[in-house]
């Protein structure tokens, strides 16, 4: 079945590029484009698209206002496509809070049109499978207790991989972890600059410190490092000190950062002192890493289907036979702490 897409962007060049790139996918059809939300509104009513790509900064009505109207009148999977400016990044994250399912950077700099086209098609496929519903209140769910965590887990490392739906899942988990949680490293499929805006936003509501990872940052209890967009992040160890290496390199599963790259390094340098967590996302990124982490002695967890926005990544990890426990998002924080 063809996935019908409506592209909403005030730039004629961007609309043309998106249409050309998506036309290469046999399962995706751009049924229309719109230069502003007012034209888009009529196209939605007329054509009933499955997925919308939406710019944020547009004339006549900004993308966030339009998104709120979509979610109130006719909820649809919406992918935010924005510039890499700090302002654009912050607004894109606000849009995700309002119901957008994914965020993607416009091509430019080191991010080529070809790379954008491949990622956009993947995100559209994932978004088309999302059932858009009202969001639960922020912070819902039981608080993880973390009894004894700091005395028992100072040498542990928690590695988390996520993609579509991952920003909300990560927010739910990280805001419910205690301040003495072991060091966390995360690979979330997200463009450059967006990761810093996301980390800064989450940091303001967490007991732990959350920030975008930088080369040679130490992985310490009470600290969470998120891989920068467009860079791979790897765990390293020097004596008793864990730290991260941030570097470029080929995309893996069309992604940079890639979960497999992080997980394989965690298996090598943390082994039995690590916990691997696979959250919601499309594709199979992380499955190979789980297969290497488990024999190295790591404990592993995957998010269940019912609470996943897209069950692709957890499903592929579970199929390897190397996942110890499958749990709901609601129970994930406590399950992680139980393992450490």
Secondary structure, 3 states (H helix, E strand, C coil): CCEEEEEECCCHHHHHHHHHHHCCCCCEEEEEEECCHHHHHHHHHHHCCCEEEECCCCCCCCHHHHHHHHHHHCCCEEEEEECCCHHHHHHHHHHHHCCCCEEEECCECCECHHHHHHHHHHHHHHHHCCCCCCCCCCCCCCCCCCCCHHHHCCCCEEEEEECCCHHHHHHHHHCCCCCCCCEEEEEECCCCCHHHHHHHHHHCCCCCEEEECCCCCECCCCEEEECCCCCEEEEEEECCEEEEEEECCCCECCECCCHHHHHHHHHHHCHHHEEEEECCCCCCCCHHHHHHHHHCCCEEEEECCCCCCCCHHHHHHHHCCCCCEEECHHHHHHHHHHHC
